[in-house]
Amino acid sequence: MEKRNIPISLPVTGDEEWKAVRAPLISGWITTGPKVREFEQLFAERHQVKHALAVTSATTALHLAMVALDVGPDDEVIVPAFTWVATANVVEYCQARVVFVDVDPQTFNIDPEDLKKRITDKTKAIIAVHLFGLCADMDAIKEIAGDIPLVEDAACASGAGYNGVPAGALGDIGCFSFHPRKSITTGEGGMLTTNSDMLAEKMSMLRNHGASVSEEQRHHGPRPYILPDFNMLGFNYRMTDLQGAVGCVQIKKLDAFIDERAEWAAFYKKELAELDWLQLPDYDDKFKHGWQSFVTLVDEEKAPFNRNDIMELLQEKGVSTRPGTHAVHMLNYYKERYQLKADDFPGARLVNDCSMAIPLHNRMTGEDFAYVVHCLKNL
Ligand SMILES: Cc1ncc(COP(=O)(O)O)c(C=O)c1O
């Protein structure tokens, strides 16, 4: 087969998104305004939640979730050991203690059995990550968590579901990302979701310096010259209306993107099944996968080469791959701060060393998918 160059991910943005940013640019209302509000409404409807609040990233969404839940010094927050570092960092921002929980190498998500051992009377919250678009086993987690607030790190899980309920509506607060590697993008960007009026009001103020009214309300209200009161220590995590305008276009394409990805994921699963050294995503019917990434696990005992050599060989053939993500407890900052060893979380260590995401995105053609399969079968 002729060589092709296939990036790990490429967003689908084009004329529609380009035209959408015209309105805020012409009107001059560029910061959080009508376009962000429209995006929030569309996002809330799609994810069946009462409130959706746009912010600058999933990281800032997670940070506001921690602040809204009053996480502070002396508190512990449980975080999966295999996730993007931001999930743990937001706990550190609040001077609280990160307590890692191991993951199940089959799903890459929290192992409920290990979670049972990590809860103490200091546990202030649990962050359940829906990694790569597959929801964590929320029923099992909720049963163990009891009254402990559950935050969904749904950075990768726009449009995903669990028992018919969308991600973002499964816990107390959901946190989404619109980074270009996610299924839908606004460049950078994030969304908070919640069914709680109290948390929504608090997070809405927190994203805008703690102001009691939004800038749009004030400027278009009866007394725009009066500055609002600031009731709490807040942040500037406001999404711009340029991003909001792009988000309005992208959210309408979300389900079509996921459906297309699901078809190609099924193609990979069928075509790659014969490789006994490659574990493919496998999960039961209660999950609706969001297919942010297609992440495999290389069985290094059976594989012809180790994971890193396979990634290098594929790169030489033009096929980009990446490790799924990283084991946060093995990163220097966390290793030293909490005196951790790689083997403290064997599931996370295994998937840190052996996971491999292969290209799955909406700019790939049938020939691209066939080429990836061909390269994997002919290393
Ligand atoms: C699981 C997880 N959480 C949080 C984040 C942070 O998202 P953002 O880049 O929008 O801050 C990411 C980003 O890759 C992620 O994968």
The ligand as an SDF file (V2000), in Angstrom:
LIG
                    3D

 16 16  0  0  0  0  0  0  0  0999 V2000
   -9.2760   13.4660   31.2950 C   0  0  0  0  0  0  0  0  0  0  0  0
   -8.9290   14.9090   31.0580 C   0  0  0  0  0  0  0  0  0  0  0  0
   -9.1800   15.8170   32.0140 N   0  0  0  0  0  0  0  0  0  0  0  0
   -8.8920   17.1240   31.8370 C   0  0  0  0  0  0  0  0  0  0  0  0
   -8.3290   17.5800   30.6680 C   0  0  0  0  0  0  0  0  0  0  0  0
   -8.0050   19.0310   30.5270 C   0  0  0  0  0  0  0  0  0  0  0  0
   -8.7540   19.6150   29.4820 O   0  0  0  0  0  0  0  0  0  0  0  0
   -8.3960   21.0800   28.9690 P   0  0  0  0  0  0  0  0  0  0  0  0
   -7.2700   20.9510   27.9980 O   0  0  0  0  0  0  0  0  0  0  0  0
   -9.6580   21.5600   28.2880 O   0  0  0  0  0  0  0  0  0  0  0  0
   -8.0570   21.9000   30.1410 O   0  0  0  0  0  0  0  0  0  0  0  0
   -8.0560   16.6730   29.6460 C   0  0  0  0  0  0  0  0  0  0  0  0
   -7.4330   17.1320   28.4050 C   0  0  0  0  0  0  0  0  0  0  0  0
   -6.8810   16.4100   27.6370 O   0  0  0  0  0  0  0  0  0  0  0  0
   -8.3640   15.3040   29.8400 C   0  0  0  0  0  0  0  0  0  0  0  0
   -8.1120   14.3890   28.8920 O   0  0  0  0  0  0  0  0  0  0  0  0
  1  2  1  0
  2  3  1  0
  2 15  2  0
  3  4  2  0
  4  5  1  0
  5  6  1  0
  5 12  2  0
  6  7  1  0
  7  8  1  0
  8  9  2  0
  8 10  1  0
  8 11  1  0
 12 13  1  0
 12 15  1  0
 13 14  2  0
 15 16  1  0
M  END
$$$$
